[in-house]
């Protein structure tokens, strides 16, 4: 199962995303070219509407959408 998520913000090697269904620790996060860019390292926020922190392999900028594979 794949889910496209919107990137809320980020700085350096971290991105904050808003997943809807696919919410698990350490799952891979992919860019539009289907290249892995990092993994989910933290889940935070309200239970009904959580956010996830993605730690990336390199500094990323200009990323607006990412894909999660559950």
C-alpha positions in Angstrom: 0.0 0.0 0.0 1.3 3.4 -0.9 0.2 6.8 0.5 1.2 10.2 -0.7 1.8 12.7 2.1 2.2 16.5 2.1 5.3 17.9 3.6 4.4 20.5 6.3 7.9 21.8 6.9 11.5 20.9 7.3 15.0 22.0 8.0 18.3 20.3 7.4 17.9 16.6 7.5 14.3 16.6 9.0 10.9 16.8 7.5 7.5 17.0 9.1 4.8 15.2 7.2 1.0 14.6 7.6 0.2 10.9 7.0 -3.4 9.7 6.9 -3.3 5.9 7.2 0.2 4.7 6.9 1.7 5.5 10.3 4.4 3.3 11.5 7.9 3.9 12.9 10.9 3.3 10.7 9.0 2.8 7.4 10.7 4.1 4.3 9.9 7.5 2.8 10.3 8.0 -0.9 10.5 11.0 -3.3 8.7 11.4 -6.6 11.5 9.4 -8.4 10.8 6.4 -6.0 14.2 6.9 -4.4 14.3 6.4 -0.6 15.1 9.6 1.1 14.7 8.6 4.8 12.4 7.0 7.4 9.9 8.0 10.0 11.7 8.5 13.3 9.0 10.1 15.5 5.2 10.3 15.7 3.7 13.3 17.5 0.6 15.5 17.8 -3.0 14.6 18.6 -4.2 11.0 18.2 -6.9 11.8 15.7 -4.6 13.9 13.5 -0.9 12.9 14.0 2.2 14.2 12.4 5.5 12.3 11.6 9.1 13.4 11.7 11.2 12.0 8.9 15.0 11.9 9.2 16.5 12.0 5.8 19.8 10.7 4.5 20.8 14.1 3.1 19.7 17.7 3.4 16.5 18.1 1.4 14.9 21.3 0.3 11.9 22.0 -2.0 10.2 18.7 -1.3 6.5 19.1 -1.3 5.2 15.5 -1.4 6.6 12.2 -0.3 5.3 8.6 -0.6 5.1 6.1 2.2 5.0 2.3 1.6 3.2 0.3 4.3 
